[in-house]
Amino acid sequence: MIKKSPVIMFTIAMALAVAAAAVFSLFQPHGELVLRDADTGAEYARFSVGRSAEFSITFIHSVNNSPYTDYYEISRDGTFLIGMRYYEFGAGVPSELGPEETIEYLEDGSLKITGKRLFIPELTYLLGRETDHILGLDGQKYSLRKLCGDKKLVMFIFE
């Protein structure tokens, strides 16, 4: 019968434990998208996400009175504006493409810009009284008015 060294057995056990932890971590959320009041720090909502999250914010544009959507990616690396969708040009609406950006004209008459990667140091939205802001995350839609209230300055944070 072959005797197994305690050192070898310990090394094998540790290697198996590390491998199991690595595989387990691939299937576990690694962060949360948190909505906080920018003035008080009060937490409005918290959503479990993976290592990063893509989400959107849709609202009625105050100048052209049509839906406007910003698309974001958030992670430990920061928050990035990655695209937008809108129906009409107007004040505050992009009219030129950046070097890596593409524009797609959709069947409903909207324009969708993708390929953007603009770092946003601190993502905040001022929630209006006239129009609701809708958070799109993981196929779900959430009214920010219901989650946070009217006229609130809301920060989007990855924790």
ABEGO torsion letter per residue (X at the ends): XBBBBAAAAAAAAAAAAAAAAAAAAAABBABBBBBBBAAAGBBABBBBBBABBBBBBBBBBAAAGBBBBBBBBBBAAEBBBAEBBBABBEBGBBABBBAABBBBBBAAGBBBBBGBBBBBABBBBBBBAABBBBBBBGGBBBBAAAAAEBGBBBBBBBX
